[in-house]
Amino acid sequence: MKKGRTSARVLMSVIIIYLLIPLAITFIYSLFEKWTGILPENFSLISYETIFTGREFLLCIARTMVLCLLPILITTVMILLALFVSTVCFPGLEKYIQIVCMIPYTIQGIILSVSILSLYVSNDGILGNRLVMLFGAYCIIIMPYIYQGIRNGMRAVNVTMLLEAAEMLGASRFYTYFRIVVPNILSSIVISALLAVGIIFGDYVLVRNLCGTSFQNMQIYLYQAMKSDSTKSSAVFVVIMLITFLITAIVLKMQGKENQRNGERG
């Protein structure tokens, strides 16, 4: 038994080291001015100083945060309302809601962006605005992750029982759902939102096709940095990966706490 556990740990350690090698090499490259020989030359933090002291990079981070927060908020509210209707009024609708929410899994970014452009680019109203198209596209691609997280959270707290108990005490179903059920599944909502942040944060195809390079998020900034300065682009890539790792760590920690809490309830 101990030999099997030791072998598994060694194997996992080797896999983790192998996967981290590209990031480690990129990080080392970003700390030097050039690397044309066996070893890098001229240690310098100028790349990190450039991106963090420059206004453009900070604006890209702010734009990316806005691109993350607004679609997540819209999608979360829509799914909460849809699940309220399916849970309280029409239980038979839940399977159809699930099918609709799972469809974006099969849609590639390039197909989605081209379809949106062909439908709305000639629209003179608000739907023809490129940013509105982008926000709508992000609402679509994050829908499966938001739905699955909220649905799992609702199943863990037994929504039907909570609604019936609150109704016996005189509370309306709408009040019970948003004042009792939603706070109880808040951790599931946050985990889903963080997963969606990671997806939007790493997007290049949708923002490039729908808004072009004039609206810079982190990925567009990285693409343009690659064309001008490889050391700077390496520093930007390292920053993006660190933010992604931070989001992943938060999600895993919250999932662990949620699983522990569910185990205690069980």
Accessible surface in RSA format (square Angstrom, percent):
REM  Atomic radii and reference values for relative SASA: ProtOr
REM  Chains: A
REM  Algorithm: Lee & Richards
REM  Probe-radius: 1.40
REM  Slices: 20
REM RES _ NUM      All-atoms   Total-Side   Main-Chain    Non-polar    All polar
REM                ABS   REL    ABS   REL    ABS   REL    ABS   REL    ABS   REL
RES MET A   1   179.09  92.7 128.17  84.8  50.92 121.2 113.45  96.5  65.64  87.0
RES LYS A   2   173.92  84.8 170.07 104.3   3.85   9.2 114.05 102.7  59.87  63.8
RES LYS A   3   176.47  86.1 171.65 105.3   4.82  11.5 118.09 106.3  58.38  62.2
RES GLY A   4    45.96  56.7   0.00   N/A  45.96  56.7  37.18 102.0   8.78  19.7
RES ARG A   5   147.12  61.8 141.76  72.3   5.37  12.8  40.42  55.2 106.70  64.7
RES THR A   6    79.45  56.5  78.56  79.6   0.88   2.1  55.17  74.1  24.27  36.7
RES SER A   7    71.24  60.2  61.72  82.4   9.52  21.9  38.29  81.5  32.95  46.2
RES ALA A   8    52.93  48.7  46.95  72.5   5.98  13.6  52.40  73.8   0.54   1.4
RES ARG A   9   170.18  71.5 165.76  84.5   4.42  10.5  57.87  79.1 112.32  68.1
RES VAL A  10    87.25  57.4  84.75  76.7   2.50   6.0  87.24  75.8   0.01   0.0
RES LEU A  11   108.22  60.3 105.76  75.7   2.45   6.2 108.04  75.9   0.18   0.5
RES MET A  12   105.55  54.7 105.55  69.9   0.00   0.0  81.49  69.3  24.06  31.9
RES SER A  13    54.96  46.4  51.73  69.0   3.24   7.5  25.89  55.1  29.08  40.7
RES VAL A  14    86.76  57.1  84.94  76.9   1.83   4.4  85.96  74.7   0.81   2.2
RES ILE A  15    71.30  40.6  69.81  52.0   1.50   3.6  71.30  51.3   0.00   0.0
RES ILE A  16    86.56  49.3  85.73  63.9   0.83   2.0  86.54  62.3   0.02   0.0
RES ILE A  17   110.32  62.8 108.38  80.7   1.95   4.7 109.70  79.0   0.62   1.7
RES TYR A  18   153.30  71.6 150.14  85.4   3.16   8.2 102.57  77.1  50.73  62.5
RES LEU A  19   117.63  65.5 101.47  72.6  16.17  40.6 102.51  72.0  15.13  40.7
RES LEU A  20    79.70  44.4  78.97  56.5   0.73   1.8  79.23  55.6   0.47   1.3
RES ILE A  21    79.01  45.0  77.08  57.4   1.92   4.6  78.73  56.7   0.28   0.8
RES PRO A  22    81.47  59.4  75.67  69.0   5.81  21.1  80.94  66.8   0.53   3.3
RES LEU A  23    29.63  16.5  28.01  20.0   1.62   4.1  28.43  20.0   1.20   3.2
RES ALA A  24    48.96  45.0  42.19  65.1   6.77  15.4  48.78  68.7   0.18   0.5
RES ILE A  25    86.59  49.3  86.59  64.5   0.00   0.0  86.59  62.4   0.00   0.0
RES THR A  26    30.65  21.8  27.43  27.8   3.21   7.7  11.23  15.1  19.41  29.3
RES PHE A  27    89.58  44.8  89.58  55.5   0.00   0.0  89.58  54.3   0.00   0.0
RES ILE A  28    68.60  39.0  68.60  51.1   0.00   0.0  68.60  49.4   0.00   0.0
RES TYR A  29    54.22  25.3  54.19  30.8   0.03   0.1  33.48  25.2  20.73  25.6
RES SER A  30     0.16   0.1   0.00   0.0   0.16   0.4   0.00   0.0   0.16   0.2
RES LEU A  31    25.90  14.4  25.90  18.5   0.00   0.0  25.90  18.2   0.00   0.0
RES PHE A  32    41.83  20.9  40.72  25.2   1.11   2.9  41.60  25.2   0.23   0.7
RES GLU A  33    99.45  57.1  77.91  58.9  21.54  51.3  22.29  43.1  77.16  63.0
RES LYS A  34    95.16  46.4  92.93  57.0   2.23   5.3  40.57  36.5  54.59  58.1
RES TRP A  35    75.64  30.4  50.73  24.6  24.91  58.5  47.02  25.1  28.62  46.4
RES THR A  36   117.58  83.6  78.14  79.2  39.44  94.0  69.57  93.4  48.01  72.6
RES GLY A  37    43.76  54.0   0.00   N/A  43.76  54.0  31.35  86.0  12.41  27.8
RES ILE A  38   164.00  93.3 142.92 106.5  21.08  50.8 149.69 107.8  14.30  38.8
RES LEU A  39   133.15  74.2 127.96  91.5   5.19  13.1 127.96  89.9   5.19  14.0
RES PRO A  40    28.95  21.1  14.90  13.6  14.05  51.1  14.90  12.3  14.05  87.3
RES GLU A  41    73.10  42.0  68.45  51.8   4.65  11.1  28.18  54.5  44.92  36.7
RES ASN A  42    84.95  58.6  65.74  63.5  19.21  46.2  19.28  46.4  65.67  63.5
RES PHE A  43   128.32  64.2 100.63  62.3  27.69  72.1 100.63  61.0  27.69  79.3
RES SER A  44    21.89  18.5  15.21  20.3   6.68  15.4  11.19  23.8  10.70  15.0
RES LEU A  45    97.54  54.3  91.32  65.3   6.22  15.6  91.67  64.4   5.87  15.8
RES ILE A  46    92.89  52.9  90.42  67.4   2.47   6.0  91.42  65.8   1.48   4.0
RES SER A  47     5.87   5.0   2.62   3.5   3.25   7.5   3.25   6.9   2.62   3.7
RES TYR A  48    33.55  15.7  33.55  19.1   0.00   0.0  33.55  25.2   0.00   0.0
RES GLU A  49   101.36  58.2  93.28  70.6   8.08  19.2  30.07  58.2  71.30  58.2
RES THR A  50    59.82  42.5  51.92  52.6   7.89  18.8  44.20  59.4  15.62  23.6
RES ILE A  51     0.49   0.3   0.00   0.0   0.49   1.2   0.49   0.4   0.00   0.0
RES PHE A  52    93.27  46.7  81.02  50.2  12.25  31.9  81.02  49.1  12.25  35.1
RES THR A  53   105.65  75.1  71.03  72.0  34.61  82.5  64.18  86.2  41.47  62.7
RES GLY A  54    25.84  31.9   0.00   N/A  25.84  31.9  25.84  70.9   0.00   0.0
RES ARG A  55   183.90  77.2 174.26  88.8   9.64  22.9  72.48  99.1 111.42  67.5
RES GLU A  56    88.76  51.0  84.31  63.8   4.45  10.6  34.21  66.2  54.55  44.5
RES PHE A  57     0.71   0.4   0.31   0.2   0.40   1.0   0.31   0.2   0.40   1.1
RES LEU A  58    89.84  50.0  83.98  60.1   5.86  14.7  84.59  59.4   5.24  14.1
RES LEU A  59    61.06  34.0  61.00  43.6   0.06   0.2  61.00  42.8   0.06   0.2
RES CYS A  60     0.00   0.0   0.00   0.0   0.00   0.0   0.00   0.0   0.00   0.0
RES ILE A  61    42.93  24.4  42.93  32.0   0.00   0.0  42.93  30.9   0.00   0.0
RES ALA A  62    49.94  45.9  43.77  67.6   6.17  14.0  49.27  69.4   0.67   1.8
RES ARG A  63    71.24  29.9  68.20  34.8   3.04   7.2  17.92  24.5  53.32  32.3
RES THR A  64     0.39   0.3   0.39   0.4   0.00   0.0   0.39   0.5   0.00   0.0
RES MET A  65    68.04  35.2  68.04  45.0   0.00   0.0  35.81  30.4  32.23  42.7
RES VAL A  66    83.87  55.2  82.37  74.6   1.49   3.6  83.83  72.8   0.03   0.1
RES LEU A  67     0.84   0.5   0.84   0.6   0.00   0.0   0.84   0.6   0.00   0.0
RES CYS A  68     0.69   0.5   0.69   0.8   0.00   0.0   0.69   1.7   0.00   0.0
RES LEU A  69   114.41  63.7 112.19  80.3   2.22   5.6 112.60  79.1   1.81   4.9
RES LEU A  70    74.53  41.5  71.95  51.5   2.58   6.5  74.17  52.1   0.36   1.0
RES PRO A  71     0.00   0.0   0.00   0.0   0.00   0.0   0.00   0.0   0.00   0.0
RES ILE A  72    14.42   8.2  14.42  10.7   0.00   0.0  14.42  10.4   0.00   0.0
RES LEU A  73   111.24  62.0 108.54  77.7   2.70   6.8 111.18  78.1   0.07   0.2
RES ILE A  74    69.67  39.6  65.53  48.8   4.14  10.0  69.48  50.0   0.19   0.5
RES THR A  75     2.89   2.1   2.23   2.3   0.66   1.6   2.75   3.7   0.14   0.2
RES THR A  76    13.21   9.4  13.21  13.4   0.00   0.0  12.25  16.5   0.96   1.4
RES VAL A  77    70.13  46.2  69.65  63.1   0.48   1.2  70.13  60.9   0.00   0.0
RES MET A  78   111.02  57.5 104.05  68.9   6.97  16.6  91.89  78.1  19.14  25.4
RES ILE A  79     8.49   4.8   7.53   5.6   0.95   2.3   8.49   6.1   0.00   0.0
RES LEU A  80    13.50   7.5  13.50   9.7   0.00   0.0  13.50   9.5   0.00   0.0
RES LEU A  81    76.84  42.8  76.60  54.8   0.24   0.6  76.81  53.9   0.04   0.1
RES ALA A  82    33.93  31.2  25.62  39.5   8.31  18.9  33.33  46.9   0.60   1.6
RES LEU A  83     3.42   1.9   3.42   2.4   0.00   0.0   3.42   2.4   0.00   0.0
RES PHE A  84    25.41  12.7  25.41  15.7   0.00   0.0  25.41  15.4   0.00   0.0
RES VAL A  85    58.08  38.2  58.08  52.6   0.00   0.0  58.08  50.5   0.00   0.0
RES SER A  86     0.85   0.7   0.15   0.2   0.71   1.6   0.04   0.1   0.82   1.1
RES THR A  87    38.89  27.7  18.62  18.9  20.28  48.3  16.62  22.3  22.27  33.7
RES VAL A  88    21.37  14.1   6.16   5.6  15.22  36.7   8.84   7.7  12.53  34.0
RES CYS A  89    69.81  52.8  43.69  48.7  26.13  61.4  12.12  30.7  57.69  62.2
RES PHE A  90   118.82  59.4 115.91  71.8   2.91   7.6 118.82  72.0   0.00   0.0
RES PRO A  91    94.99  69.2  83.29  75.9  11.70  42.5  84.79  70.0  10.20  63.4
RES GLY A  92    49.40  60.9   0.00   N/A  49.40  60.9  42.71 117.2   6.70  15.0
RES LEU A  93    75.52  42.1  75.32  53.9   0.19   0.5  75.32  52.9   0.19   0.5
RES GLU A  94    55.01  31.6  55.01  41.6   0.00   0.0  13.19  25.5  41.82  34.1
RES LYS A  95   124.50  60.7 120.24  73.8   4.25  10.1  68.01  61.2  56.49  60.2
RES TYR A  96   122.65  57.3 121.83  69.3   0.82   2.1  86.62  65.1  36.03  44.4
RES ILE A  97    31.22  17.8  28.82  21.5   2.40   5.8  31.12  22.4   0.10   0.3
RES GLN A  98    56.14  31.4  56.14  41.0   0.00   0.0   5.84  12.4  50.29  38.1
RES ILE A  99   102.00  58.0  97.92  73.0   4.08   9.8 101.27  72.9   0.74   2.0
RES VAL A 100    87.45  57.5  85.21  77.1   2.23   5.4  85.21  74.0   2.23   6.1
RES CYS A 101     5.98   4.5   5.98   6.7   0.00   0.0   0.00   0.0   5.98   6.5
RES MET A 102    44.65  23.1  41.75  27.6   2.90   6.9  29.91  25.4  14.73  19.5
RES ILE A 103    85.75  48.8  81.91  61.0   3.84   9.3  85.71  61.7   0.04   0.1
RES PRO A 104    13.20   9.6   5.16   4.7   8.04  29.2   5.37   4.4   7.84  48.7
RES TYR A 105   114.20  53.3  83.46  47.5  30.74  80.0  67.69  50.9  46.52  57.3
RES THR A 106   109.86  78.1  81.47  82.6  28.40  67.7  76.10 102.2  33.76  51.0
RES ILE A 107    56.82  32.3  40.99  30.5  15.83  38.2  43.40  31.3  13.42  36.4
RES GLN A 108   112.86  63.1 110.97  81.1   1.89   4.5  28.67  61.0  84.19  63.9
RES GLY A 109    24.28  29.9   0.00   N/A  24.28  29.9  12.31  33.8  11.97  26.8
RES ILE A 110    93.23  53.1  91.73  68.3   1.50   3.6  91.73  66.1   1.50   4.1
RES ILE A 111    99.12  56.4  95.63  71.2   3.50   8.4  98.68  71.1   0.44   1.2
RES LEU A 112    12.81   7.1  11.89   8.5   0.92   2.3  12.81   9.0   0.00   0.0
RES SER A 113     0.00   0.0   0.00   0.0   0.00   0.0   0.00   0.0   0.00   0.0
RES VAL A 114    83.79  55.1  82.98  75.1   0.81   1.9  83.34  72.4   0.44   1.2
RES SER A 115    47.15  39.8  43.18  57.6   3.97   9.1  27.03  57.6  20.11  28.2
RES ILE A 116    15.77   9.0  15.77  11.7   0.00   0.0  15.77  11.4   0.00   0.0
RES LEU A 117    37.42  20.8  37.18  26.6   0.23   0.6  37.42  26.3   0.00   0.0
RES SER A 118    84.52  71.4  49.21  65.7  35.31  81.3  47.79 101.8  36.73  51.5
RES LEU A 119   125.53  69.9 103.70  74.2  21.83  54.9 104.89  73.7  20.64  55.5
RES TYR A 120    78.83  36.8  78.83  44.9   0.00   0.0  35.47  26.7  43.36  53.4
RES VAL A 121    76.26  50.2  57.15  51.7  19.10  46.0  57.17  49.7  19.08  51.8
RES SER A 122    94.71  80.0  67.37  89.9  27.35  63.0  50.30 107.1  44.42  62.2
RES ASN A 123    62.94  43.4  46.01  44.5  16.93  40.8  10.75  25.9  52.19  50.4
RES ASP A 124   151.00 105.8 110.80 110.3  40.21  95.1  42.13  99.1 108.88 108.6
RES GLY A 125    45.11  55.6   0.00   N/A  45.11  55.6  34.73  95.3  10.38  23.2
RES ILE A 126   130.88  74.5 116.58  86.9  14.30  34.5 123.78  89.1   7.10  19.3
RES LEU A 127    88.32  49.2  86.75  62.1   1.57   3.9  86.81  61.0   1.51   4.1
RES GLY A 128    16.89  20.8   0.00   N/A  16.89  20.8   2.66   7.3  14.24  31.9
RES ASN A 129    75.63  52.2  66.63  64.4   9.00  21.7  14.19  34.1  61.45  59.4
RES ARG A 130   103.57  43.5 100.54  51.3   3.03   7.2  38.13  52.1  65.44  39.7
RES LEU A 131    65.49  36.5  65.16  46.6   0.33   0.8  65.16  45.8   0.33   0.9
RES VAL A 132    48.29  31.8  45.28  41.0   3.01   7.3  46.03  40.0   2.26   6.1
RES MET A 133     7.32   3.8   0.87   0.6   6.45  15.4   7.06   6.0   0.26   0.3
RES LEU A 134     0.00   0.0   0.00   0.0   0.00   0.0   0.00   0.0   0.00   0.0
RES PHE A 135    34.25  17.1  34.20  21.2   0.04   0.1  34.25  20.8   0.00   0.0
RES GLY A 136    32.36  39.9   0.00   N/A  32.36  39.9  30.61  84.0   1.75   3.9
RES ALA A 137     0.00   0.0   0.00   0.0   0.00   0.0   0.00   0.0   0.00   0.0
RES TYR A 138     0.00   0.0   0.00   0.0   0.00   0.0   0.00   0.0   0.00   0.0
RES CYS A 139    17.61  13.3  17.61  19.6   0.00   0.0  12.79  32.4   4.83   5.2
RES ILE A 140    55.07  31.3  55.07  41.0   0.00   0.0  55.07  39.7   0.00   0.0
RES ILE A 141    29.73  16.9  25.08  18.7   4.65  11.2  25.43  18.3   4.31  11.7
RES ILE A 142     0.00   0.0   0.00   0.0   0.00   0.0   0.00   0.0   0.00   0.0
RES MET A 143    35.15  18.2  35.15  23.3   0.00   0.0  30.76  26.2   4.39   5.8
RES PRO A 144     0.57   0.4   0.57   0.5   0.00   0.0   0.57   0.5   0.00   0.0
RES TYR A 145    71.05  33.2  66.25  37.7   4.80  12.5  35.93  27.0  35.12  43.3
RES ILE A 146     0.61   0.3   0.61   0.5   0.00   0.0   0.61   0.4   0.00   0.0
RES TYR A 147     0.00   0.0   0.00   0.0   0.00   0.0   0.00   0.0   0.00   0.0
RES GLN A 148    57.37  32.1  57.37  41.9   0.00   0.0  30.77  65.5  26.61  20.2
RES GLY A 149    15.78  19.5   0.00   N/A  15.78  19.5  14.82  40.7   0.96   2.2
RES ILE A 150     0.04   0.0   0.04   0.0   0.00   0.0   0.04   0.0   0.00   0.0
RES ARG A 151    27.82  11.7  27.04  13.8   0.78   1.9   3.63   5.0  24.20  14.7
RES ASN A 152    77.90  53.7  70.83  68.4   7.06  17.0  27.07  65.2  50.82  49.1
RES GLY A 153     2.67   3.3   0.00   N/A   2.67   3.3   2.50   6.9   0.17   0.4
RES MET A 154    14.12   7.3  12.63   8.4   1.49   3.5  12.05  10.2   2.06   2.7
RES ARG A 155   155.30  65.2 127.57  65.0  27.73  66.0  57.76  78.9  97.54  59.1
RES ALA A 156    42.17  38.8  10.36  16.0  31.81  72.4  22.05  31.1  20.12  53.3
RES VAL A 157    16.55  10.9   5.47   5.0  11.08  26.7  10.97   9.5   5.58  15.1
RES ASN A 158    73.09  50.4  67.47  65.2   5.61  13.5  21.37  51.4  51.72  50.0
RES VAL A 159     8.35   5.5   5.64   5.1   2.71   6.5   5.64   4.9   2.71   7.4
RES THR A 160    77.86  55.4  76.65  77.7   1.22   2.9  49.87  67.0  27.99  42.3
RES MET A 161   110.36  57.2 107.93  71.4   2.43   5.8  74.30  63.2  36.06  47.8
RES LEU A 162    45.99  25.6  43.86  31.4   2.13   5.4  44.13  31.0   1.85   5.0
RES LEU A 163    10.94   6.1  10.53   7.5   0.41   1.0  10.53   7.4   0.41   1.1
RES GLU A 164    99.71  57.2  97.97  74.1   1.74   4.2  35.42  68.5  64.29  52.5
RES ALA A 165    48.90  45.0  43.57  67.2   5.32  12.1  47.28  66.6   1.62   4.3
RES ALA A 166     8.30   7.6   4.57   7.0   3.74   8.5   7.79  11.0   0.51   1.4
RES GLU A 167    81.46  46.8  69.39  52.5  12.07  28.7  27.37  52.9  54.09  44.2
RES MET A 168   167.33  86.7 128.58  85.1  38.74  92.2 108.75  92.5  58.58  77.6
RES LEU A 169   159.15  88.6 124.32  88.9  34.82  87.5 129.58  91.0  29.56  79.6
RES GLY A 170    69.81  86.1   0.00   N/A  69.81  86.1  36.61 100.5  33.19  74.3
RES ALA A 171    27.73  25.5  15.93  24.6  11.80  26.8  24.43  34.4   3.31   8.8
RES SER A 172    66.60  56.3  51.74  69.0  14.87  34.2  52.25 111.3  14.35  20.1
RES ARG A 173    98.71  41.4  94.33  48.1   4.38  10.4  25.03  34.2  73.68  44.7
RES PHE A 174   115.64  57.9 113.88  70.5   1.76   4.6 113.88  69.0   1.76   5.0
RES TYR A 175   107.84  50.3 103.82  59.1   4.01  10.4  73.84  55.5  34.00  41.9
RES THR A 176     0.38   0.3   0.38   0.4   0.00   0.0   0.05   0.1   0.33   0.5
RES TYR A 177     0.03   0.0   0.03   0.0   0.00   0.0   0.03   0.0   0.00   0.0
RES PHE A 178    58.20  29.1  47.04  29.1  11.16  29.0  47.04  28.5  11.16  31.9
RES ARG A 179   152.08  63.9 136.11  69.4  15.97  38.0  33.97  46.4 118.11  71.6
RES ILE A 180    61.00  34.7  58.86  43.9   2.14   5.1  61.00  43.9   0.00   0.0
RES VAL A 181     0.00   0.0   0.00   0.0   0.00   0.0   0.00   0.0   0.00   0.0
RES VAL A 182    22.08  14.5  22.08  20.0   0.00   0.0  22.08  19.2   0.00   0.0
RES PRO A 183    70.25  51.2  53.11  48.4  17.14  62.3  55.40  45.7  14.85  92.3
RES ASN A 184    64.73  44.6  50.14  48.5  14.59  35.1   6.28  15.1  58.45  56.5
RES ILE A 185     0.98   0.6   0.26   0.2   0.73   1.8   0.98   0.7   0.00   0.0
RES LEU A 186    97.85  54.5  97.72  69.9   0.13   0.3  97.72  68.6   0.13   0.3
RES SER A 187    25.04  21.2  19.37  25.9   5.66  13.0  20.02  42.6   5.02   7.0
RES SER A 188     9.57   8.1   7.36   9.8   2.21   5.1   4.73  10.1   4.84   6.8
RES ILE A 189    18.36  10.4  18.15  13.5   0.21   0.5  18.15  13.1   0.21   0.6
RES VAL A 190    53.51  35.2  52.33  47.4   1.18   2.8  53.51  46.5   0.00   0.0
RES ILE A 191    13.10   7.5  13.10   9.8   0.00   0.0  13.10   9.4   0.00   0.0
RES SER A 192     1.58   1.3   1.52   2.0   0.06   0.1   0.32   0.7   1.26   1.8
RES ALA A 193    20.69  19.0  20.69  31.9   0.00   0.0  20.69  29.1   0.00   0.0
RES LEU A 194    33.71  18.8  33.71  24.1   0.00   0.0  33.71  23.7   0.00   0.0
RES LEU A 195    73.14  40.7  68.36  48.9   4.78  12.0  70.52  49.5   2.62   7.1
RES ALA A 196     0.00   0.0   0.00   0.0   0.00   0.0   0.00   0.0   0.00   0.0
RES VAL A 197    18.87  12.4  18.87  17.1   0.00   0.0  18.87  16.4   0.00   0.0
RES GLY A 198    25.71  31.7   0.00   N/A  25.71  31.7  14.11  38.7  11.60  26.0
RES ILE A 199    55.86  31.8  43.98  32.8  11.88  28.6  50.99  36.7   4.88  13.2
RES ILE A 200     0.82   0.5   0.45   0.3   0.37   0.9   0.45   0.3   0.37   1.0
RES PHE A 201     2.00   1.0   2.00   1.2   0.00   0.0   2.00   1.2   0.00   0.0
RES GLY A 202    45.00  55.5   0.00   N/A  45.00  55.5  22.58  62.0  22.41  50.2
RES ASP A 203    18.67  13.1  12.17  12.1   6.50  15.4   8.45  19.9  10.22  10.2
RES TYR A 204    67.08  31.3  64.03  36.4   3.05   7.9  57.26  43.0   9.82  12.1
RES VAL A 205    61.88  40.7  60.01  54.3   1.88   4.5  61.67  53.6   0.21   0.6
RES LEU A 206     2.42   1.3   2.42   1.7   0.00   0.0   2.42   1.7   0.00   0.0
RES VAL A 207     0.00   0.0   0.00   0.0   0.00   0.0   0.00   0.0   0.00   0.0
RES ARG A 208    91.66  38.5  90.07  45.9   1.58   3.8  11.07  15.1  80.59  48.8
RES ASN A 209    44.39  30.6  29.74  28.7  14.65  35.3   9.64  23.2  34.74  33.6
RES LEU A 210     0.00   0.0   0.00   0.0   0.00   0.0   0.00   0.0   0.00   0.0
RES CYS A 211    16.55  12.5   3.61   4.0  12.95  30.4   5.70  14.4  10.85  11.7
RES GLY A 212    19.12  23.6   0.00   N/A  19.12  23.6  18.13  49.7   0.99   2.2
RES THR A 213    47.91  34.1  40.85  41.4   7.06  16.8   9.21  12.4  38.70  58.5
RES SER A 214   106.99  90.4  67.08  89.5  39.91  91.9  59.50 126.7  47.49  66.5
RES PHE A 215    42.66  21.3  40.89  25.3   1.76   4.6  42.66  25.9   0.00   0.0
RES GLN A 216    19.13  10.7  19.06  13.9   0.07   0.2   7.28  15.5  11.85   9.0
RES ASN A 217     0.43   0.3   0.43   0.4   0.00   0.0   0.00   0.0   0.43   0.4
RES MET A 218     0.00   0.0   0.00   0.0   0.00   0.0   0.00   0.0   0.00   0.0
RES GLN A 219    27.91  15.6  26.02  19.0   1.88   4.5   0.38   0.8  27.53  20.9
RES ILE A 220     0.00   0.0   0.00   0.0   0.00   0.0   0.00   0.0   0.00   0.0
RES TYR A 221    12.24   5.7  11.56   6.6   0.68   1.8   6.41   4.8   5.83   7.2
RES LEU A 222    22.54  12.6  22.54  16.1   0.00   0.0  22.54  15.8   0.00   0.0
RES TYR A 223    81.91  38.2  80.75  45.9   1.16   3.0  44.52  33.5  37.39  46.1
RES GLN A 224    53.84  30.1  48.35  35.3   5.49  13.1  19.26  41.0  34.59  26.2
RES ALA A 225     5.35   4.9   1.18   1.8   4.17   9.5   4.67   6.6   0.68   1.8
RES MET A 226   120.04  62.2  97.16  64.3  22.88  54.5  82.22  69.9  37.82  50.1
RES LYS A 227   144.34  70.4 102.55  62.9  41.79  99.5  70.70  63.6  73.64  78.4
RES SER A 228    91.87  77.6  50.83  67.8  41.04  94.5  50.57 107.7  41.30  57.9
RES ASP A 229    63.87  44.7  58.08  57.8   5.79  13.7  17.95  42.2  45.92  45.8
RES SER A 230    58.36  49.3  52.99  70.7   5.37  12.4  37.32  79.5  21.03  29.5
RES THR A 231    13.14   9.3  13.14  13.3   0.00   0.0   8.04  10.8   5.10   7.7
RES LYS A 232    43.83  21.4  43.83  26.9   0.00   0.0   8.74   7.9  35.09  37.4
RES SER A 233     9.95   8.4   9.31  12.4   0.65   1.5   1.24   2.6   8.71  12.2
RES SER A 234    13.32  11.3  10.54  14.1   2.77   6.4   2.77   5.9  10.54  14.8
RES ALA A 235     0.00   0.0   0.00   0.0   0.00   0.0   0.00   0.0   0.00   0.0
RES VAL A 236     0.00   0.0   0.00   0.0   0.00   0.0   0.00   0.0   0.00   0.0
RES PHE A 237    70.57  35.3  70.57  43.7   0.00   0.0  70.57  42.8   0.00   0.0
RES VAL A 238     4.39   2.9   4.39   4.0   0.00   0.0   4.39   3.8   0.00   0.0
RES VAL A 239    13.15   8.7  12.80  11.6   0.34   0.8  13.11  11.4   0.04   0.1
RES ILE A 240     9.21   5.2   9.21   6.9   0.00   0.0   9.21   6.6   0.00   0.0
RES MET A 241    47.88  24.8  47.88  31.7   0.00   0.0  31.56  26.8  16.32  21.6
RES LEU A 242   102.46  57.1  97.61  69.8   4.85  12.2  97.96  68.8   4.50  12.1
RES ILE A 243    42.99  24.5  41.83  31.2   1.17   2.8  42.94  30.9   0.06   0.2
RES THR A 244    45.32  32.2  44.90  45.5   0.42   1.0  36.95  49.6   8.37  12.7
RES PHE A 245    83.58  41.8  79.57  49.3   4.01  10.4  80.36  48.7   3.22   9.2
RES LEU A 246   109.73  61.1 105.17  75.2   4.56  11.5 109.32  76.8   0.42   1.1
RES ILE A 247    19.24  11.0  19.24  14.3   0.00   0.0  19.24  13.9   0.00   0.0
RES THR A 248    63.42  45.1  60.40  61.2   3.02   7.2  46.68  62.7  16.74  25.3
RES ALA A 249    55.97  51.5  46.79  72.2   9.18  20.9  51.79  72.9   4.18  11.1
RES ILE A 250    70.53  40.1  67.39  50.2   3.14   7.6  70.53  50.8   0.00   0.0
RES VAL A 251     5.45   3.6   5.45   4.9   0.00   0.0   5.45   4.7   0.00   0.0
RES LEU A 252   110.58  61.6 101.97  72.9   8.61  21.7 102.23  71.8   8.35  22.5
RES LYS A 253   135.25  66.0 124.00  76.1  11.25  26.8  77.11  69.4  58.14  61.9
RES MET A 254    46.46  24.1  44.26  29.3   2.20   5.2  38.77  33.0   7.69  10.2
RES GLN A 255    65.43  36.6  64.70  47.3   0.73   1.7  16.25  34.6  49.18  37.3
RES GLY A 256    38.81  47.9   0.00   N/A  38.81  47.9  32.85  90.1   5.96  13.3
RES LYS A 257   109.85  53.6 106.00  65.0   3.84   9.1  60.72  54.7  49.13  52.3
RES GLU A 258    16.21   9.3  16.09  12.2   0.12   0.3  11.52  22.3   4.69   3.8
RES ASN A 259   100.77  69.5  90.67  87.6  10.10  24.3  27.27  65.6  73.50  71.0
RES GLN A 260   118.09  66.0 106.85  78.1  11.25  26.8  38.15  81.2  79.94  60.6
RES ARG A 261    92.20  38.7  90.21  46.0   1.99   4.7  32.54  44.5  59.66  36.2
RES ASN A 262    47.57  32.8  38.97  37.7   8.61  20.7  22.36  53.8  25.22  24.4
RES GLY A 263    55.87  68.9   0.00   N/A  55.87  68.9  37.61 103.2  18.25  40.9
RES GLU A 264   133.62  76.7  97.54  73.8  36.08  85.9  50.13  97.0  83.49  68.2
RES ARG A 265   114.55  48.1  75.62  38.5  38.93  92.7  55.58  76.0  58.96  35.7
RES GLY A 266    98.14 121.0   0.00   N/A  98.14 121.0  52.51 144.1  45.62 102.2
END  Absolute sums over single chains surface
CHAIN  1 A    15598.2      13375.7       2222.4      10765.3       4832.8
END  Absolute sums over all chains
TOTAL         15598.2      13375.7       2222.4      10765.3       4832.8
